[in-house]
Amino acid sequence: MIYFKFCTFISVLLIFWANGVYSDKTCAARQIEGQSVVCVCNTTYCDEITRARPDGDGAYIAYTSSKEGSRFKKIFGELESYENDDIFKTVLTLDPNKKYQFIEGFGGAVTDSTALNWKNLSDPQLMQYLIDSYFSSTGLEYNVVRLPIGGTDFSTHAYAYNDEPEDDVNLTHFNLTSEDYDLKLPMLKAIFEASSTSVHVLATTWSPPVWMKSNHAFSGKSHLLPEYYSTYALYHLKFIEMYTALGVPIWGITTTNEPVNGDLGVTKINCLGWSAEDMGQWIANDLGPLIRNSTFKDIKILSVDDQRPLVLYFFNLMVQEHPECLKYIDGVAVHFYIDTITPPAVFNTITKNYPDKFIMATEGCKGSLFFEKKVQLGAWDRAVAYFTDILEDLNYNLVGWIDWNMCLNDKGGPTYVGNYVDSPIIVFPENGEFVKQPTFYAMGHFSKFIPRGSLRIDVEQSKPLLSKSVDNVALVTPDDTTVVVLYNSESSERKVKIRLNDQQATLTLEADSITTIEINA
């Protein structure tokens, strides 16, 4: 009898294990005074999360992270039939027949600083934990990486490729640097090995060699000298050729990071200024034809790559002055930092007038504004800033969202210009550990459960009078499941009904929480 009970117990454990209950490794939580928790990873332990397909038609799994400290807490359930509307509950009614944009993916940037902090962890196991935390099937399953072409403010010094000799119009001395060979390439190859899906690399130049620029400097007010328009296009093609030859194919490029920085000249960040008219001319006459007539003709070209308020100025004026640039542009890149001052409806103009062009958020982080604390461990409000922006962007047809540095040190660097910011992972090499911030889990509620190829679907929300709306987005995945992401901004629990076809799931959302539910229906 004892043997039978023991075998039964083991069988039950195995069933739970197969369904993902005990296969996860929970957060090793460290409470931060006045904030939420961070999850600690060291050489012997790092939390993991599996995305298990809900078992059976009508089954669902909900994952919750909260200010109180939940991190991907799983709840299993079954859809139920419904008859009447419930005027006392918030109800989200999904319509899978109304489909919108194709999702490209989610990810972060491999800057010099990111790769340097990763290598500074030293211990191979700890370094692997960091890579797996972002890219493996037990991590966030990122599938996009933003890669600088040369240096950025998150480098230890200013540099570009082919810095010397000057006036080398044909870039006969173009070569990569130690930052590529010792830092970025090793990290990218570790990423590719850890990922079970294709990782798309989006490459961006901050500043070309100073001899191509009007101010002969890496930062400050500048523009590209007209005699180097074709050379700057070649600069991108040479980079693509070299990285591809080294085993890192490039999926897309953008047309220079934050061109307004160089136009205004008010920042120490590496930059190159563009007017909308000049950028349109360069794309139409130089970059576009060179790329489309090369071996890499299918690479995506994303224009603008600047803040939301500037998108229409750059894109509309560029197209107005040089409409031929449209045949080379695949999409528009936008940054996160001042999203709150401009409504997302600006995206509708592009989506409506240019339905064949996609929009993608390509950079964002917290701690960048002058009044913000740089690194703030355990800051739940920063997670809220991430997931409310991502929810908003997805509902306005953006196809993905890329975070900035994937890991930084406890000061928010290194950065040679002192431009310290926060990051979803902060490394403490001296302690043999790194910690995962709330923003890490905010990213994961999208990246892990919304694979490339998912399609956003329509959601109608009804709610009781005087109650807040629940921010949400819903999608159908290539796995034939339905994913809904919900944000409860209230400081108390809240019940929400999710209706799909003739069935519904009733969820109790934790206070100050984000929940992702995946439904097999």
Protein Blocks (a to p, Z undefined) as FASTA:
>chain_A
ZZmmmmmmmmmmmmmmmnommmpccddddddehiacdddddfkbccdddddddedehiac
dddddfklpghiacdddddddfbdcfkbccddddfklccdddfbdcddddfklmmmmmmn
opamlmmmmmmmmmmmklnopabdcddehjafkbcbdcdehkbaehilnopmgccdfklm
mmmmmmmmmmmmmpcbdcddddddfbdcfklpmnlpabdcddddfklmmmmmmmmmmmmm
mmmmnopacfbdcebehkllmmnopafbdcddddfklmmmmmmmmmmmmmmmmmklmpcc
dehjiafklmmmmmmmmmmmmmmlmmmpmbdcddfklmmmpcfklmmmmmmmmmmbccdd
fbdcehkamkbcfbdghiaklmmmmmmmmmmmmmnopabdcdddfbdcfkopacfklpac
ddfbdcdfknopacddfklmmmmmmmmmmcghiacddddddddehiacddddddddfkop
acdddddfbfbdcdddddehjbccdddddehiaddddddZZ
